[in-house]
Amino acid sequence: MNSKLKILGVIPSRYASSRFPGKPLVDIHGKSMIQRVYEQAIKAKWLHNVVVATDDERILNAVNSFGGKAVFTSSQHQSGTDRCAEVLSNINENYDAVVNIQGDEPFIAPEQIDLLCSAFENEKTEIATLIKKIENVTDLHNPNRIKVVINNKGDALYFSRQAIPFQLNIPKEQWLNHYTYYKHIGIYAYRSQLLKSITQLPLSKLEKCESLEQLRWLENGYSICVKETMIESLNIDTPEDLALILKNTSL
């Protein structure tokens, strides 16, 4: 555990899901998905504490049953960021930063969480996230793979579903040969003192266009530090994703 910074890990977990209702409780080789996420998260050396934040008693009871920590939060939240802010406001401890850990990545690497936390060694870091180099043209032009443009200081300039920058006079299938593109790895961390502030921001124009929450923060002048990871863990959005993971993994 890092001795200089006190960091809280929060795993937002909802039972309701349009594509996969109840997915936090699906069985993955003998353990629920939420248990696997929790067990990976508590291995992170930089996290002082880890809690599951949920609006469903079934998930709360499941976490308690395997000895994890869980808190009940409002069902009205629009995002995991909002749920993290509620947890922070109700907890009786002071934390330097909060990490929003995706509840649908049962094999998330603790090293990724630690890498993200390390961004807060820089006192100027407000928000942090991860990126990974794009290796194939399919990912580059897939609107479900979010692209990130960064500046020379390691901060995000923009996030988009489009491949940016556009390379004039170069065929799209050759873009990776002429520029390094990055995809967004969707785990966030926030400086505690600003977490409540960013949840009170109204929807922004860019956010509405791209349906990307992080654009609201950029549009309002907050900086997002990025750290490059070599790891991309599997996430489960649909029953088909689960079937694929069960077929290709063994524990």
VMD Tcl script that draws the C-alpha trace (Angstrom):
set ca {
  {0.00 0.00 0.00}
  {1.29 3.45 -0.90}
  {2.00 5.39 2.30}
  {1.68 8.94 0.95}
  {-1.77 8.81 -0.62}
  {-5.01 7.44 0.77}
  {-7.12 6.15 -2.10}
  {-10.60 4.60 -2.06}
  {-11.68 2.05 -4.64}
  {-15.40 2.04 -5.49}
  {-17.05 -0.61 -7.65}
  {-20.44 0.72 -8.86}
  {-22.75 -2.22 -9.43}
  {-26.33 -2.13 -10.74}
  {-28.67 -5.08 -11.11}
  {-30.75 -3.44 -13.82}
  {-29.21 -3.49 -17.30}
  {-30.90 -3.13 -20.66}
  {-28.54 -5.60 -22.33}
  {-27.87 -8.00 -19.44}
  {-30.08 -7.73 -16.32}
  {-28.48 -9.18 -13.18}
  {-25.03 -9.48 -14.70}
  {-23.10 -8.66 -11.48}
  {-24.38 -11.94 -10.03}
  {-23.70 -14.23 -12.99}
  {-21.51 -17.22 -12.23}
  {-17.99 -17.24 -13.66}
  {-16.29 -20.52 -12.85}
  {-17.79 -20.78 -9.39}
  {-17.80 -17.13 -8.31}
  {-20.09 -14.23 -9.11}
  {-18.77 -11.52 -11.39}
  {-18.92 -8.91 -8.62}
  {-16.86 -11.18 -6.35}
  {-14.21 -11.61 -9.04}
  {-14.00 -7.83 -9.60}
  {-13.77 -7.21 -5.85}
  {-11.07 -9.83 -5.33}
  {-8.97 -8.36 -8.12}
  {-9.43 -4.82 -6.80}
  {-8.29 -5.59 -3.25}
  {-5.00 -6.88 -4.69}
  {-4.13 -3.35 -5.83}
  {-1.31 -2.04 -3.64}
  {-2.35 1.61 -3.84}
  {-5.89 1.17 -2.60}
  {-6.50 1.75 1.10}
  {-10.08 0.47 0.96}
  {-12.48 -1.08 -1.58}
  {-16.29 -1.00 -1.46}
  {-19.07 -2.07 -3.80}
  {-21.71 0.64 -4.32}
  {-25.10 -0.72 -5.33}
  {-28.80 0.11 -5.40}
  {-29.92 -3.52 -5.16}
  {-30.23 -5.68 -2.05}
  {-29.39 -8.85 -3.98}
  {-25.96 -7.46 -4.86}
  {-25.49 -6.07 -1.34}
  {-26.25 -9.47 0.17}
  {-24.01 -11.27 -2.32}
  {-21.05 -9.05 -1.45}
  {-21.65 -9.48 2.27}
  {-21.85 -13.26 1.81}
  {-18.30 -13.52 0.46}
  {-16.92 -11.14 3.10}
  {-16.67 -8.03 0.94}
  {-17.65 -4.48 1.80}
  {-20.76 -2.99 0.22}
  {-22.81 0.16 0.66}
  {-26.32 0.99 -0.49}
  {-26.63 3.99 -2.82}
  {-29.42 5.81 -4.62}
  {-31.13 4.25 -7.64}
  {-31.34 7.69 -9.28}
  {-27.67 7.99 -10.31}
  {-26.96 8.43 -14.01}
  {-23.34 7.24 -13.87}
  {-20.75 5.41 -11.82}
  {-19.15 8.78 -11.12}
  {-22.33 9.91 -9.35}
  {-22.39 6.73 -7.31}
  {-18.74 7.20 -6.32}
  {-19.49 10.73 -5.17}
  {-22.30 9.51 -2.91}
  {-20.04 6.90 -1.32}
  {-17.34 9.50 -0.67}
  {-19.81 11.95 0.87}
  {-21.16 9.32 3.28}
  {-17.93 7.65 4.35}
  {-16.36 8.62 7.67}
  {-12.81 8.84 6.34}
  {-10.82 11.31 4.30}
  {-9.35 10.13 1.01}
  {-7.02 11.87 -1.42}
  {-8.60 10.21 -4.45}
  {-11.34 7.81 -5.51}
  {-11.02 5.13 -8.21}
  {-14.14 4.16 -10.16}
  {-13.62 0.45 -10.92}
  {-15.82 -1.07 -13.62}
  {-18.07 -3.78 -12.19}
  {-18.15 -5.79 -15.42}
  {-14.43 -6.58 -15.70}
  {-13.97 -9.77 -13.65}
  {-10.31 -10.11 -14.65}
  {-9.19 -6.52 -14.20}
  {-5.47 -6.40 -13.44}
  {-4.50 -4.90 -10.06}
  {-1.49 -3.40 -11.84}
  {-3.83 -1.27 -13.94}
  {-5.47 0.14 -10.83}
  {-2.06 0.91 -9.31}
  {-0.91 2.60 -12.51}
  {-3.97 4.83 -12.46}
  {-3.46 5.69 -8.79}
  {0.13 6.70 -9.46}
  {-1.12 9.66 -11.48}
  {-1.99 11.37 -8.20}
  {1.63 11.57 -7.15}
  {1.47 14.70 -9.26}
  {-0.40 17.19 -7.08}
  {-1.84 18.87 -10.19}
  {-3.72 15.75 -11.31}
  {-7.48 16.32 -11.09}
  {-8.87 13.30 -12.93}
  {-6.99 10.31 -14.36}
  {-7.75 7.48 -16.76}
  {-5.97 4.86 -18.86}
  {-5.21 4.53 -22.55}
  {-3.82 1.76 -24.72}
  {-2.20 1.89 -28.13}
  {-4.50 0.85 -30.98}
  {-2.98 -2.01 -32.95}
  {-5.55 -2.71 -35.66}
  {-7.66 -0.81 -38.17}
  {-10.89 -2.43 -36.98}
  {-10.55 -0.91 -33.51}
  {-9.51 2.41 -34.99}
  {-12.72 2.83 -36.95}
  {-15.10 1.11 -34.50}
  {-17.33 3.78 -32.88}
  {-17.60 1.61 -29.76}
  {-13.83 1.90 -29.25}
  {-13.33 5.35 -27.80}
  {-10.28 7.18 -29.12}
  {-8.18 9.63 -27.12}
  {-5.95 12.45 -28.34}
  {-3.31 13.54 -25.81}
  {-0.96 16.47 -25.45}
  {2.77 16.47 -24.71}
  {2.14 16.68 -20.95}
  {0.17 13.44 -20.88}
  {-3.27 15.02 -20.57}
  {-6.29 14.22 -22.72}
  {-7.19 16.81 -25.33}
  {-10.32 15.04 -26.58}
  {-12.21 11.75 -26.59}
  {-14.17 10.63 -29.64}
  {-15.93 7.71 -31.24}
  {-14.29 8.80 -34.49}
  {-10.66 8.19 -35.33}
  {-8.92 11.50 -34.69}
  {-6.87 13.15 -36.01}
  {-8.10 12.78 -39.58}
  {-5.15 12.20 -41.92}
  {-5.62 14.11 -45.13}
  {-4.47 12.40 -48.35}
  {-3.74 9.11 -46.59}
  {-6.08 6.11 -47.03}
  {-7.83 5.22 -43.76}
  {-6.47 1.68 -43.79}
  {-2.95 3.16 -43.63}
  {-3.49 5.65 -40.81}
  {-1.84 3.45 -38.17}
  {1.36 3.50 -40.22}
  {1.64 7.28 -39.90}
  {0.33 8.17 -36.43}
  {-0.01 6.54 -33.00}
  {-3.65 6.28 -31.99}
  {-4.90 5.39 -28.51}
  {-8.09 3.80 -27.25}
  {-9.66 4.70 -23.93}
  {-9.62 2.09 -21.16}
  {-12.69 3.03 -19.15}
  {-11.48 3.25 -15.58}
  {-11.40 6.65 -13.87}
  {-9.93 8.16 -10.73}
  {-10.80 11.54 -9.28}
  {-9.20 13.89 -6.78}
  {-11.62 13.73 -3.84}
  {-11.94 17.48 -3.44}
  {-13.43 17.90 -6.92}
  {-15.53 14.73 -7.26}
  {-18.71 16.34 -5.96}
  {-18.17 19.38 -8.20}
  {-17.97 17.41 -11.43}
  {-21.15 15.48 -10.65}
  {-23.03 18.77 -10.36}
  {-22.07 19.93 -13.83}
  {-24.92 20.02 -16.36}
  {-24.79 17.87 -19.48}
  {-22.47 19.50 -21.99}
  {-22.86 19.94 -25.74}
  {-19.92 17.70 -26.57}
  {-21.11 15.04 -24.16}
  {-24.51 14.98 -25.85}
  {-22.91 14.67 -29.30}
  {-20.62 11.75 -28.49}
  {-22.46 10.30 -25.46}
  {-19.21 10.41 -23.47}
  {-19.33 11.64 -19.87}
  {-15.67 12.66 -19.77}
  {-16.24 15.35 -22.40}
  {-18.35 17.23 -19.85}
  {-15.29 17.54 -17.63}
  {-13.01 18.69 -20.44}
  {-15.58 21.15 -21.72}
  {-15.75 22.69 -18.24}
  {-11.99 23.13 -18.01}
  {-10.93 20.15 -15.92}
  {-7.81 18.26 -16.92}
  {-7.69 14.48 -17.39}
  {-4.28 12.87 -16.93}
  {-3.75 9.68 -18.93}
  {-1.49 6.75 -18.19}
  {-0.64 4.24 -20.89}
  {-1.28 0.58 -20.11}
  {-0.28 -2.51 -22.06}
  {-3.20 -4.47 -20.57}
  {-6.82 -4.61 -21.68}
  {-9.02 -6.87 -19.56}
  {-12.17 -8.51 -20.86}
  {-15.48 -6.89 -19.95}
  {-18.95 -8.43 -19.98}
  {-21.73 -6.34 -21.52}
  {-23.98 -9.07 -22.90}
  {-24.82 -12.76 -22.35}
  {-22.79 -13.44 -25.48}
  {-19.72 -11.85 -23.86}
  {-20.19 -14.12 -20.84}
  {-20.47 -17.22 -23.01}
  {-17.28 -16.27 -24.82}
  {-15.37 -15.73 -21.57}
  {-16.59 -19.01 -20.08}
  {-15.49 -20.81 -23.23}
  {-12.04 -19.25 -23.38}
  {-11.04 -19.09 -19.72}
  {-10.51 -21.64 -17.01}
  {-9.79 -20.95 -13.35}
}
mol new
graphics top color blue
foreach p $ca { graphics top sphere $p radius 0.5 }
foreach p [lrange $ca 0 end-1] q [lrange $ca 1 end] { graphics top cylinder $p $q radius 0.2 }
display resetview
